[in-house]
Amino acid sequence: MMSRTGALRVEREAKKDRVGVARAICIGTSAFFLFLGLDLPIREALHPEADLGRVIAWRTAGALTILSALWVFQRNLDLRRVVRWTSLILSLTLVALGGLAVELGGLESSYIFTIDYFAVAIGTYGWYGKGERRHMQFYFENLYVSSFYASWGETLETLWNGTMLEAASAAPINKPPLAIPRSCTTAEKPPHIILVHQESVVPPAIFPTLSYDRSVDSMFKSFDGELHKMRVETYGGASWLTEFSILAGVSTQAFGGMRQFVQTFLVNRLSDTLPQRLEQCGYRNVVFYPMLRNFVSNDKFYASVGLKEIYDLKAQKAPSAQERDRFYYANALDEMERHVKASDKPLFTYIQTMSAHWPYDWTFEPQEQVAGGGPGTYPEMHEYLRRVSLAKRDWDFMLAELKRRMPNERILVVSYGDHQPAATRTLIGYNHETDLEDIPIDIEGPGFITYYAVEGINYQPPALPSHEIVDVPYLATLIQEAARLPLSDANKERRALLDRCQGRYYTCARKDDILAFHRRLIDAGIIVAR
């Protein structure tokens, strides 16, 4: 019997082939129509007597022939052969159409078809050179044209599937439809919730060979004294992917090549998000964001999912986009203190930090004497560990200030690492010179592991799941469970999936259950993914 890892590998390879077919189709057809637009004016100038209608008809027939042939290959042959056949089919078809162009329009038109041919060849070469889209899809250098053509394949795949979100074709008949919650009733005022996005922070303890100051370990442990690992879906950057999975409760991997843009595509298309649910339960929601609010369209996305009060770089009067964590904590603490004095509503405060952000080739806050790596630690890792120590110092400051300023308030504090820093690349099998875009992280590997931690102030949270690793889409449900809030239909199903899948989401062995859940989300209108 094939192992689960082997089955997932075969599934990933099949998916690559489907995307490969779509990319090849788009490279050929887009080049065809692009150069058709250039060819016709030239042809008209050289041969005004030519029948342009016949030329367009022949070319369109050729394009349809390409599409039809590739569709037949995709449906009936081993998909792994399709990519190898595609370039040959495109080349032969363009040569044949080039001969027709000579017949219909004269020898000069063959030059135009030569341009067509080389355009497709260059685009195809660029696509092969670029390879599979990786976790850092925005950062491929010197491949901008081929990236544009290759992205059409991902668009075509989405249109082919009929939905941006990978989902089952139909909901299971033995489960009732999910309902979008309209209200939330609690027996008592729930605790305030603070959610801290620890930028580029990973527990050093998960790397046994790393020498560091062990006093930082307590920052990563929950109220139960345990380190709870979390699997994210990006490495070294693209924090918005982790944000999305937490706020929306689904895996970005399920959006395929569109996943880098989910926050843009799904504005006003999500319901029952974490902030929306908290708002129904009486919370006021605020976010302290270190960048300008329009970075990667976050302002529109935040507002659409229930985070309407945004304190960005400008509102916080930040000197730069990378202040030490204490700066953001102090701003949030001031607002929390004002809120507690003026309102009886529970408060949800989402704080994003920046001190541990790349690059690590300069000393951050050099006046601060904090521990870094042990003797022999590579300079980049040494600086990163300095910043982790500084983050721990500021974390302790925030917890102490919460207790001092709001001694009678019940507070649930949750933190998480959004992704590993590039400084860990030598610990996951690469060298110091490897560029970030050249690190294709295996979703099953150590490069996606960070943490989540839960703490209570004047509040005792319920027990946390005992699974070794919990995937990031489950965190929002766990936050609501930790605050003892009533779970919506979708959150109840998500919580059941957490146990059924043993903490996994996109790589769950019961993948059909995840896809059926996605279909139910779509059918209920919780995610409008068409």
RODO-2510 file (C-alpha; in nm, 4 decimals, decimal comma):
residues 530
     n   res          X          Y          Z
     1     m     0,0000     0,0000     0,0000
     2     m     0,1274     0,3465    -0,0877
     3     s     0,2217     0,5568     0,2139
     4     r     0,0355     0,8774     0,2897
     5     t     0,3470     1,0803     0,1993
     6     g     0,3825     0,8887    -0,1256
     7     a     0,0180     0,9427    -0,2117
     8     l     0,0486     1,3148    -0,1411
     9     r     0,3579     1,3302    -0,3624
    10     v     0,1728     1,1640    -0,6508
    11     e    -0,1197     1,4013    -0,5977
    12     r     0,1136     1,7038    -0,6012
    13     e     0,2826     1,5785    -0,9217
    14     a    -0,0548     1,5318    -1,0896
    15     k    -0,1527     1,8829    -0,9881
    16     k     0,1747     2,0173    -1,1320
    17     d     0,0920     1,8461    -1,4606
    18     r    -0,2549     2,0010    -1,4731
    19     v    -0,1066     2,3427    -1,4092
    20     g     0,1605     2,2663    -1,6707
    21     v    -0,1025     2,1960    -1,9345
    22     a    -0,2874     2,5134    -1,8504
    23     r     0,0305     2,7205    -1,8626
    24     a     0,1355     2,5773    -2,1963
    25     i    -0,2076     2,6453    -2,3431
    26     c    -0,1998     3,0021    -2,2234
    27     i     0,1541     3,0648    -2,3422
    28     g     0,0610     2,9534    -2,6927
    29     t    -0,2773     3,1191    -2,7205
    30     s    -0,1774     3,4464    -2,5569
    31     a     0,1264     3,4759    -2,7840
    32     f    -0,0980     3,3918    -3,0813
    33     f    -0,3486     3,6675    -3,0095
    34     l    -0,0789     3,9147    -2,9075
    35     f     0,1103     3,8814    -3,2332
    36     l    -0,2097     3,8582    -3,4334
    37     g    -0,2707     4,2150    -3,3212
    38     l     0,0765     4,3138    -3,4435
    39     d     0,0649     4,1094    -3,7620
    40     l    -0,2619     4,2360    -3,9113
    41     p    -0,1641     4,6049    -3,9426
    42     i     0,1702     4,5072    -4,0987
    43     r    -0,0003     4,2648    -4,3358
    44     e    -0,2515     4,5276    -4,4384
    45     a     0,0296     4,7706    -4,5186
    46     l     0,2262     4,5137    -4,7213
    47     h    -0,0653     4,3416    -4,8909
    48     p    -0,3759     4,5598    -4,8902
    49     e    -0,5343     4,3183    -5,1341
    50     a    -0,5127     4,0216    -4,8940
    51     d    -0,8330     3,8751    -4,7519
    52     l    -0,7860     3,9485    -4,3831
    53     g    -1,1032     3,7626    -4,2980
    54     r    -0,9534     3,4420    -4,4336
    55     v    -0,6302     3,5029    -4,2452
    56     i    -0,8096     3,5535    -3,9151
    57     a    -1,0256     3,2467    -3,9797
    58     w    -0,7243     3,0266    -4,0505
    59     r    -0,5379     3,1501    -3,7456
    60     t    -0,8378     3,1109    -3,5179
    61     a    -0,8895     2,7587    -3,6473
    62     g    -0,5256     2,6870    -3,5683
    63     a    -0,5603     2,8157    -3,2149
    64     l    -0,8717     2,6070    -3,1574
    65     t    -0,6869     2,3037    -3,2951
    66     i    -0,4141     2,3555    -3,0356
    67     l    -0,6657     2,3882    -2,7541
    68     s    -0,8622     2,0832    -2,8673
    69     a    -0,5525     1,8677    -2,9015
    70     l    -0,4266     1,9617    -2,5563
    71     w    -0,7694     1,8988    -2,4060
    72     v    -0,7707     1,5473    -2,5529
    73     f    -0,4201     1,4837    -2,4195
    74     q    -0,5178     1,6103    -2,0763
    75     r    -0,8288     1,3960    -2,0596
    76     n    -0,6949     1,0720    -2,2023
    77     l    -0,3179     1,0417    -2,1653
    78     d    -0,0702     1,0241    -1,8819
    79     l    -0,0511     1,3858    -1,7675
    80     r     0,3229     1,3625    -1,7092
    81     r     0,3718     1,3309    -2,0868
    82     v     0,1627     1,6348    -2,1702
    83     v     0,4197     1,8986    -2,0838
    84     r     0,6765     1,7264    -2,3078
    85     w     0,4282     1,7061    -2,5948
    86     t     0,3000     2,0600    -2,5614
    87     s     0,6017     2,2432    -2,7043
    88     l     0,6150     2,0045    -3,0011
    89     i     0,2458     2,0512    -3,0772
    90     l     0,2705     2,4287    -3,0543
    91     s     0,5809     2,4348    -3,2719
    92     l     0,4382     2,2113    -3,5467
    93     t     0,1083     2,3993    -3,5466
    94     l     0,2797     2,7355    -3,5759
    95     v     0,4980     2,6064    -3,8595
    96     a     0,1877     2,4823    -4,0403
    97     l     0,0096     2,8111    -3,9884
    98     g     0,3235     2,9876    -4,1085
    99     g     0,2922     2,8014    -4,4375
   100     l    -0,0698     2,9120    -4,4668
   101     a     0,0373     3,2685    -4,3979
   102     v     0,2803     3,2550    -4,6885
   103     e     0,0040     3,1251    -4,9140
   104     l    -0,2504     3,3818    -4,8020
   105     g    -0,0370     3,6857    -4,7416
   106     g     0,2970     3,6496    -4,9112
   107     l     0,6517     3,5791    -4,7990
   108     e     0,6690     3,8803    -4,5691
   109     s     0,4058     3,7218    -4,3459
   110     s     0,6324     3,4268    -4,2815
   111     y     0,8643     3,6673    -4,1018
   112     i     0,5792     3,7616    -3,8724
   113     f     0,5146     3,3956    -3,7990
   114     t     0,8826     3,3485    -3,7268
   115     i     0,8423     3,6191    -3,4607
   116     d     0,5345     3,4356    -3,3345
   117     y     0,7281     3,1119    -3,3085
   118     f     1,0190     3,2613    -3,1192
   119     a     0,7819     3,4478    -2,8855
   120     v     0,6184     3,1202    -2,7860
   121     a     0,9579     2,9497    -2,7572
   122     i     1,0928     3,2264    -2,5319
   123     g     0,7808     3,2231    -2,3183
   124     t     0,7966     2,8441    -2,2862
   125     y     1,1676     2,8549    -2,2008
   126     g     1,1035     3,1191    -1,9359
   127     w     0,8265     2,9082    -1,7874
   128     y     1,0487     2,5981    -1,7672
   129     g     1,3328     2,8051    -1,6207
   130     k     1,0972     2,9480    -1,3610
   131     g     0,9581     2,6099    -1,2652
   132     e     0,6880     2,5434    -1,0103
   133     r     0,5595     2,8520    -0,8313
   134     r     0,7044     2,8504    -0,4829
   135     h     0,6147     2,9921    -0,1458
   136     m     0,7558     3,3366    -0,2332
   137     q     0,5781     3,3878    -0,5634
   138     f     0,6291     3,7632    -0,5846
   139     y     1,0055     3,7495    -0,5782
   140     f     1,1310     3,5790    -0,8939
   141     e     1,3920     3,8036    -1,0551
   142     n     1,4479     3,8444    -1,4312
   143     l     1,1485     3,6299    -1,5236
   144     y     0,8758     3,8915    -1,5269
   145     v     0,7438     3,8230    -1,8808
   146     s     0,7369     3,4463    -1,8359
   147     s     0,5797     3,4907    -1,4930
   148     f     0,3046     3,6907    -1,6575
   149     y     0,2395     3,4164    -1,9120
   150     a     0,2691     3,1422    -1,6511
   151     s     0,0140     3,3144    -1,4295
   152     w    -0,2430     3,2727    -1,7039
   153     g    -0,2217     2,8986    -1,6502
   154     e    -0,3169     2,9411    -1,2879
   155     t    -0,6071     3,1612    -1,3930
   156     l    -0,7182     2,9006    -1,6458
   157     e    -0,6932     2,6265    -1,3848
   158     t    -0,9191     2,8300    -1,1550
   159     l    -1,1714     2,8824    -1,4349
   160     w    -1,1447     2,5152    -1,5208
   161     n    -1,2245     2,4174    -1,1602
   162     g    -1,5055     2,6721    -1,1415
   163     t    -1,3897     2,8033    -0,8043
   164     m    -1,0797     2,9631    -0,6533
   165     l    -1,0957     2,7315    -0,3521
   166     e    -1,0215     2,3629    -0,4012
   167     a    -1,3408     2,1861    -0,3025
   168     a    -1,5495     1,8748    -0,3567
   169     s    -1,7918     1,8853    -0,6476
   170     a    -2,0897     1,8408    -0,4142
   171     a    -2,1575     1,8607    -0,0415
   172     p    -2,2079     1,5325     0,1469
   173     i    -2,5754     1,4396     0,1637
   174     n    -2,5471     1,3157     0,5227
   175     k    -2,4515     1,6562     0,6674
   176     p    -2,6771     1,9595     0,7084
   177     p    -2,5890     2,2903     0,5423
   178     l    -2,3694     2,5284     0,7389
   179     a    -2,5397     2,8448     0,8574
   180     i    -2,3850     3,1903     0,8652
   181     p    -2,4182     3,3006     1,2291
   182     r    -2,6264     3,6118     1,2934
   183     s    -2,5898     3,6417     1,6698
   184     c    -2,3836     3,5297     1,9678
   185     t    -2,5086     3,4860     2,3231
   186     t    -2,2692     3,4410     2,6142
   187     a    -2,3547     3,3647     2,9782
   188     e    -2,1130     3,6312     3,1005
   189     k    -1,8858     3,8970     2,9615
   190     p    -1,6078     3,7107     2,7802
   191     p    -1,2412     3,7936     2,8379
   192     h    -1,0586     4,0570     2,6394
   193     i    -0,8504     3,8915     2,3678
   194     i    -0,5032     3,9995     2,2600
   195     l    -0,3652     3,8289     1,9502
   196     v     0,0041     3,8942     1,8867
   197     h     0,1560     3,8295     1,5457
   198     q     0,5233     3,7622     1,6247
   199     e     0,6907     3,8562     1,2987
   200     s     0,9486     3,5985     1,1781
   201     v     0,9648     3,4403     1,5235
   202     v     1,0203     3,0677     1,5685
   203     p     1,1095     2,8844     1,8917
   204     p     1,4857     2,8182     1,8809
   205     a     1,4170     2,5007     2,0805
   206     i     1,2842     2,3203     1,7714
   207     f     1,6409     2,3179     1,6344
   208     p     1,8435     2,0885     1,8659
   209     t     2,1837     2,1972     1,7289
   210     l     2,1233     2,5667     1,7910
   211     s     2,3140     2,7350     2,0745
   212     y     2,1132     3,0168     2,2328
   213     d     1,9971     3,1716     2,5591
   214     r     1,7411     2,9255     2,6983
   215     s     1,5680     3,1960     2,8986
   216     v     1,3716     3,2913     2,5854
   217     d     1,1921     2,9530     2,5867
   218     s     0,9251     3,0687     2,8292
   219     m     0,7900     3,3149     2,5695
   220     f     0,6861     3,0218     2,3531
   221     k     0,5134     2,8167     2,6209
   222     s     0,1440     2,8291     2,7035
   223     f    -0,0291     2,8374     3,0413
   224     d     0,0080     2,4570     3,0565
   225     g     0,3880     2,4844     3,0390
   226     e     0,4011     2,3193     2,6952
   227     l     0,5389     2,4329     2,3593
   228     h     0,2601     2,4004     2,1022
   229     k     0,3899     2,3796     1,7465
   230     m     0,1968     2,5272     1,4542
   231     r     0,2414     2,4592     1,0844
   232     v     0,2182     2,7691     0,8636
   233     e     0,2225     2,7893     0,4838
   234     t     0,5064     3,0236     0,3960
   235     y     0,8772     3,0576     0,4704
   236     g     1,0885     3,3685     0,5114
   237     g     0,8139     3,6134     0,4160
   238     a     0,4598     3,6604     0,2835
   239     s     0,3126     3,7090     0,6312
   240     w    -0,0265     3,7874     0,4795
   241     l    -0,0723     3,4174     0,4002
   242     t    -0,0591     3,3310     0,7692
   243     e    -0,2833     3,6264     0,8542
   244     f    -0,5409     3,5114     0,6016
   245     s    -0,5475     3,1520     0,7249
   246     i    -0,5972     3,2688     1,0829
   247     l    -0,8668     3,5253     1,0108
   248     a    -1,0566     3,3187     0,7514
   249     g    -0,9964     2,9688     0,8880
   250     v    -0,8928     2,8020     0,5616
   251     s    -0,5640     2,6979     0,4054
   252     t    -0,4089     2,9257     0,1441
   253     q    -0,2673     2,6113    -0,0195
   254     a    -0,6214     2,5263    -0,1267
   255     f    -0,6218     2,8343    -0,3532
   256     g    -0,3359     2,7010    -0,5673
   257     g    -0,1462     2,9627    -0,7650
   258     m    -0,3984     3,2271    -0,6592
   259     r    -0,3021     3,2023    -0,2941
   260     q    -0,0736     3,5050    -0,2915
   261     f    -0,3700     3,7219    -0,3842
   262     v    -0,6474     3,5844    -0,1645
   263     q    -0,6659     3,8979     0,0481
   264     t    -0,7353     4,1000    -0,2660
   265     f    -0,9718     3,8578    -0,4382
   266     l    -1,1783     3,7816    -0,1289
   267     v    -1,2530     4,1325    -0,0070
   268     n    -1,6230     4,1332     0,0909
   269     r    -1,6423     3,7620     0,0047
   270     l    -1,5915     3,6113     0,3499
   271     s    -1,8310     3,5581     0,6386
   272     d    -1,7868     3,4078     0,9848
   273     t    -1,4259     3,5258     1,0067
   274     l    -1,2626     3,5522     1,3472
   275     p    -1,3169     3,9311     1,3824
   276     q    -1,6731     3,9097     1,2479
   277     r    -1,7607     3,6393     1,4955
   278     l    -1,6041     3,8338     1,7824
   279     e    -1,8022     4,1407     1,6803
   280     q    -2,1216     3,9338     1,6997
   281     c    -2,0172     3,8323     2,0506
   282     g    -1,9957     4,1967     2,1540
   283     y    -1,6274     4,2689     2,0973
   284     r    -1,4767     4,5890     1,9684
   285     n    -1,1999     4,4999     1,7218
   286     v    -0,8777     4,6972     1,6700
   287     v    -0,5521     4,6163     1,4908
   288     f    -0,2080     4,7702     1,5410
   289     y    -0,0301     4,7319     1,2094
   290     p     0,3374     4,8263     1,1547
   291     m     0,3082     4,9057     0,7829
   292     l     0,0966     5,1588     0,5996
   293     r    -0,2609     5,0367     0,5993
   294     n    -0,2741     4,9870     0,2219
   295     f     0,0197     4,7420     0,2135
   296     v    -0,0915     4,4390     0,0044
   297     s    -0,4458     4,5848     0,0205
   298     n    -0,4670     4,4976     0,3898
   299     d    -0,6896     4,7931     0,4757
   300     k    -0,9661     4,6747     0,2428
   301     f    -0,9270     4,3149     0,3512
   302     y    -0,9186     4,3962     0,7219
   303     a    -1,2278     4,6134     0,6994
   304     s    -1,4158     4,3463     0,5038
   305     v    -1,3505     4,0780     0,7674
   306     g    -1,4390     4,2929     1,0685
   307     l    -1,1182     4,4791     1,1564
   308     k    -1,2366     4,8303     1,0841
   309     e    -1,0200     5,0208     1,3356
   310     i    -0,6670     5,0107     1,1953
   311     y    -0,3768     5,1824     1,3695
   312     d    -0,1126     5,1688     1,0982
   313     l     0,2387     5,3118     1,0776
   314     k     0,1053     5,6640     1,0291
   315     a    -0,1620     5,6447     1,2999
   316     q     0,0918     5,5092     1,5487
   317     k     0,3397     5,7834     1,4538
   318     a     0,6050     5,5202     1,3959
   319     p     0,9465     5,6558     1,2884
   320     s     0,9895     5,3519     1,0616
   321     a     0,8205     5,0274     0,9588
   322     q     1,0492     4,8306     1,1911
   323     e     1,0275     4,9479     1,5488
   324     r     1,0999     4,7284     1,8466
   325     d     0,8029     4,5349     1,9804
   326     r     0,7710     4,7539     2,2882
   327     f     0,6670     5,0442     2,0639
   328     y     0,3622     4,8564     1,9297
   329     y     0,2793     4,7067     2,2698
   330     a     0,2858     5,0512     2,4323
   331     n     0,0456     5,1935     2,1736
   332     a    -0,1894     4,8982     2,2158
   333     l    -0,1715     4,9177     2,5952
   334     d    -0,2651     5,2856     2,5882
   335     e    -0,5691     5,2119     2,3720
   336     m    -0,6710     4,9126     2,5834
   337     e    -0,6514     5,1227     2,8983
   338     r    -0,8656     5,3955     2,7386
   339     h    -1,1196     5,1373     2,6261
   340     v    -1,1509     4,9699     2,9663
   341     k    -1,2170     5,3056     3,1324
   342     a    -1,4771     5,4132     2,8755
   343     s    -1,6580     5,0925     2,7773
   344     d    -1,7898     4,7695     2,9234
   345     k    -1,7488     4,5830     2,5927
   346     p    -1,4830     4,3145     2,5592
   347     l    -1,1918     4,4203     2,3367
   348     f    -1,0125     4,2231     2,0650
   349     t    -0,6668     4,3686     1,9996
   350     y    -0,4575     4,2335     1,7132
   351     i    -0,0930     4,3450     1,7405
   352     q     0,1730     4,2865     1,4775
   353     t     0,5408     4,3137     1,5710
   354     m     0,8476     4,3769     1,3550
   355     s     1,1749     4,3609     1,5494
   356     a     1,2682     4,0103     1,4286
   357     h     1,2060     4,0946     1,0624
   358     w     1,4776     4,0371     0,8003
   359     p     1,7483     4,1478     0,7136
   360     y     1,9957     4,0308     0,9757
   361     d     2,3161     4,1817     0,8404
   362     w     2,2933     4,4829     1,0737
   363     t     2,2523     4,5211     1,4476
   364     f     1,9005     4,6130     1,5524
   365     e     1,8816     4,8325     1,8628
   366     p     2,2613     4,8162     1,9165
   367     q     2,2349     4,9947     2,2518
   368     e     2,0464     4,6958     2,3963
   369     q     2,2667     4,4315     2,5553
   370     v     2,0865     4,1037     2,4902
   371     a     2,2067     3,7493     2,4303
   372     g     2,2449     3,6137     2,0796
   373     g     2,3886     3,2852     1,9623
   374     g     2,6578     3,0847     2,1357
   375     p     3,0249     3,0732     2,0276
   376     g     3,0657     2,9937     1,6585
   377     t     2,7102     3,0968     1,5637
   378     y     2,6914     3,2347     1,2114
   379     p     2,6571     3,6181     1,2254
   380     e     2,3144     3,6223     1,0595
   381     m     2,1756     3,3719     1,3090
   382     h     2,3479     3,5507     1,5971
   383     e     2,1688     3,8750     1,5077
   384     y     1,8377     3,6934     1,4691
   385     l     1,8738     3,5367     1,8144
   386     r     1,9548     3,8819     1,9567
   387     r     1,6223     4,0013     1,8245
   388     v     1,4408     3,7012     1,9726
   389     s     1,5931     3,7889     2,3101
   390     l     1,4801     4,1476     2,2642
   391     a     1,1313     4,0246     2,1698
   392     k     1,1234     3,8204     2,4910
   393     r     1,2191     4,1289     2,6957
   394     d     0,9382     4,3303     2,5340
   395     w     0,6899     4,0438     2,5716
   396     d     0,7562     4,0362     2,9454
   397     f     0,7066     4,4143     2,9507
   398     m     0,3626     4,3831     2,7888
   399     l     0,2428     4,1115     3,0268
   400     a     0,3630     4,3080     3,3290
   401     e     0,1916     4,6261     3,2061
   402     l    -0,1353     4,4416     3,1459
   403     k    -0,1369     4,3216     3,5035
   404     r    -0,0417     4,6633     3,6372
   405     r    -0,2790     4,8762     3,4288
   406     m    -0,5794     4,6425     3,4227
   407     p    -0,5574     4,4445     3,7431
   408     n    -0,9249     4,3445     3,7492
   409     e    -0,9736     4,2568     3,3815
   410     r    -0,9866     3,9018     3,2478
   411     i    -0,7569     3,8775     2,9480
   412     l    -0,6764     3,5978     2,7043
   413     v    -0,3380     3,6461     2,5358
   414     v    -0,2542     3,4436     2,2238
   415     s     0,0662     3,4724     2,0221
   416     y     0,1990     3,2947     1,7149
   417     g     0,4951     3,2940     1,4777
   418     d     0,3872     3,3851     1,1257
   419     h     0,6779     3,2098     0,9518
   420     q     1,0395     3,1133     1,0034
   421     p     1,3105     3,3691     0,9238
   422     a     1,5526     3,3243     0,6354
   423     a     1,8215     3,2822     0,9017
   424     t     1,7070     2,9222     0,9609
   425     r     1,7787     2,8103     0,6035
   426     t     2,1025     2,6364     0,7075
   427     l     1,9045     2,4392     0,9636
   428     i     1,6616     2,3021     0,7042
   429     g     1,9160     2,1844     0,4458
   430     y     2,0388     2,4929     0,2589
   431     n     2,3500     2,7101     0,2818
   432     h     2,4015     3,0727     0,3736
   433     e     2,4224     3,1824     0,0106
   434     t     2,0898     3,0292    -0,0969
   435     d     1,8473     3,2986    -0,2060
   436     l     1,5082     3,2919    -0,0437
   437     e     1,3309     3,2364    -0,3764
   438     d     1,5438     2,9230    -0,4323
   439     i     1,4174     2,7478    -0,1184
   440     p     1,1202     2,5274    -0,2171
   441     i     0,9855     2,4293     0,1226
   442     d     0,8151     2,0933     0,1591
   443     i     0,4868     2,1533     0,3393
   444     e     0,5638     1,8394     0,5406
   445     g     0,9132     1,9593     0,6289
   446     p     1,0560     2,1573     0,9237
   447     g     1,0634     2,4909     0,7385
   448     f     0,6931     2,5573     0,7988
   449     i     0,6952     2,4906     1,1745
   450     t     0,6467     2,7818     1,4161
   451     y     0,4321     2,7947     1,7312
   452     y     0,1214     2,9276     1,8998
   453     a     0,0941     3,0103     2,2697
   454     v    -0,2044     3,0802     2,4948
   455     e    -0,1877     3,2612     2,8288
   456     g    -0,4514     3,3899     3,0693
   457     i    -0,4437     3,6938     3,2977
   458     n    -0,7083     3,6625     3,5701
   459     y    -0,8454     3,3919     3,3434
   460     q    -0,7964     3,0160     3,3165
   461     p    -0,8249     2,8941     2,9544
   462     p    -0,9506     2,5426     2,8816
   463     a    -0,7099     2,2666     2,7838
   464     l    -0,5394     2,2973     2,4458
   465     p    -0,5281     2,0173     2,1846
   466     s    -0,2609     1,7548     2,2455
   467     h    -0,1674     1,7053     1,8789
   468     e     0,2041     1,7407     1,8088
   469     i     0,1469     2,0098     1,5443
   470     v    -0,1656     2,2115     1,4684
   471     d    -0,2060     2,3681     1,1236
   472     v    -0,2630     2,7433     1,1054
   473     p    -0,6252     2,7402     0,9735
   474     y    -0,7409     2,5967     1,3072
   475     l    -0,6045     2,8785     1,5232
   476     a    -0,9110     3,1065     1,5000
   477     t    -1,1355     2,8255     1,6218
   478     l    -0,8971     2,7518     1,9090
   479     i    -0,8969     3,1199     2,0087
   480     q    -1,2763     3,1210     2,0296
   481     e    -1,2712     2,7948     2,2216
   482     a    -1,0085     2,9365     2,4604
   483     a    -1,2348     3,2380     2,5236
   484     r    -1,5274     2,9987     2,5826
   485     l    -1,7343     3,1575     2,3068
   486     p    -2,0159     2,9638     2,1370
   487     l    -1,8868     2,8150     1,8140
   488     s    -2,0652     2,8701     1,4840
   489     d    -2,1535     2,5751     1,2595
   490     a    -1,8364     2,6210     1,0549
   491     n    -1,6178     2,6460     1,3641
   492     k    -1,7745     2,3346     1,5142
   493     e    -1,6973     2,1441     1,1960
   494     r    -1,3454     2,2897     1,1843
   495     r    -1,2870     2,1829     1,5448
   496     a    -1,4025     1,8308     1,4629
   497     l    -1,1711     1,8226     1,1617
   498     l    -0,8781     1,9227     1,3828
   499     d    -0,9139     1,5999     1,5809
   500     r    -1,0167     1,3875     1,2852
   501     c    -0,7097     1,5032     1,0909
   502     q    -0,4794     1,4952     1,3964
   503     g    -0,3961     1,8634     1,3684
   504     r    -0,3450     1,8672     0,9925
   505     y    -0,5476     2,0654     0,7437
   506     y    -0,4317     2,0753     0,3815
   507     t    -0,2265     1,7572     0,4240
   508     c    -0,4973     1,5760     0,6170
   509     a    -0,5012     1,2043     0,5352
   510     r    -0,8787     1,2373     0,5030
   511     k    -0,8514     1,4954     0,2270
   512     d    -1,2058     1,4299     0,1106
   513     d    -1,3325     1,5571     0,4468
   514     i    -1,1447     1,8857     0,4004
   515     l    -1,2697     1,9266     0,0431
   516     a    -1,6260     1,8494     0,1526
   517     f    -1,5920     2,1149     0,4238
   518     h    -1,4786     2,3658     0,1612
   519     r    -1,7794     2,2819    -0,0537
   520     r    -2,0113     2,3377     0,2426
   521     l    -1,8436     2,6754     0,3101
   522     i    -1,9003     2,7744    -0,0532
   523     d    -2,2587     2,6493    -0,0640
   524     a    -2,3405     2,8395     0,2562
   525     g    -2,1939     3,1621     0,1188
   526     i    -1,9328     3,1738     0,3954
   527     i    -1,6720     3,1871     0,1196
   528     v    -1,7736     3,3308    -0,2160
   529     a    -1,5004     3,1680    -0,4227
   530     r    -1,6449     3,1664    -0,7731
***
